[in-house]
Amino acid sequence: MPNYTAYAAMTLDGKIAREEQEFVDWTSKEDADHYQASLKKHDVIIVGNNTYQTAIENLSRRNCIVLTRRVTSPERENERLVWFNAEHDDLDAYVREQGYVGPAIIGGSKVYAALFGLIDHLYLTIEPLVFGSGIPLTDGRQIGTAMKLASLKQLNEQGTLLLHYVKAEKKDIP
Amino acid sequence: MPNYTAYAAMTLDGKIAREEQEFVDWTSKEDADHYQASLKKHDVIIVGNNTYQTAIENLSRRNCIVLTRRVTSPERENERLVWFNAEHDDLDAYVREQGYVGPAIIGGSKVYAALFGLIDHLYLTIEPLVFGSGIPLTDGRQIGTAMKLASLKQLNEQGTLLLHYVKAEKKDIP
């Protein structure tokens, strides 16, 4: 059974970018190092097309399932890249079919929101910055999932935090 | 000089409510206790009208400056409550004039965003929940403030975190 891990970095006011398709250059070096080292542990990356385009140089070297509405069934672009419409096909079934065991989900907002139900582990970095306005971590239908904090680590002196959450036992949230 | 402290509780995806004017009943008991105990330390509460209305029973017992566009100059409703238009008048000047030394800023989104520049201390509670959609911690113009983590505390077993941030030395953020 595949084990889904999501990675996200946000400001303390819950923003992952100032605007759509912004290249992430505002996170700390410590977070960038953690993120790049972590991605190597996964056999496939699941990513929305906007996010993919902002990091294409890096991501084109990895197996990627890129979510887009432009296809109606999975379309393989090359050895590494598949376009996939998660509203049309069952992503989890596809991941199993392909034999992937450790997918990483790396956003953006709509992807985190749409796939939250699948996530077993979430590594959430909180940078001690405030954007005020911008793109939220999640943007989608209401979810109402409870997680549990498994561990936390302060990455630097300003106070960048790396929080590791795991799916909580199913329970109603108030 | 007044020392401004903001309090906020959000889900791990940065939401302070599922919808406008929702009464906050989804935070942990530990956070609710911390919040109620903390408010008592402040000589005045600065709050947006929507948030004020959701907690009026509790807040009507305290000195409140309630932000609203419905007035053009400060209007005193009673001994405790003043209506104030922060787009029209200088809130910090008013606070000083009134002799308040420790205002608490308690939201919502637009108030946090509009007043972030004033905040010396921020106590941010992160509940291990995901709402997916909802009201963000900040909603306003772009800010770009750097803070510094002063301390953190885990409040319960699920992993509710209480983060204490202070204003960072002025510096450009990337």
Interface residues (C-beta under 8 A of the other chain):
Chain A: M10 L12 D13 G14 K15 R18 D25 W26 Y112 A113 F116 L122 L124 I126 P128 L129 V130 F131 G132 S133 G134 P136 L137 T138 D139 G140 R141 Q142 I143 G144 T145 A146 M147 K148 L149 A150 L152 Q154 Q158 G159 T160 L161 L163 Y165 A168 I173 P174
Chain B: M10 L12 D13 G14 K15 R18 D25 W26 Y112 A113 F116 L122 L124 I126 P128 L129 V130 F131 G132 S133 G134 P136 L137 T138 D139 G140 R141 Q142 I143 G144 T145 A146 M147 K148 L149 A150 L152 Q154 Q158 G159 L161 L163 Y165 A168 I173 P174
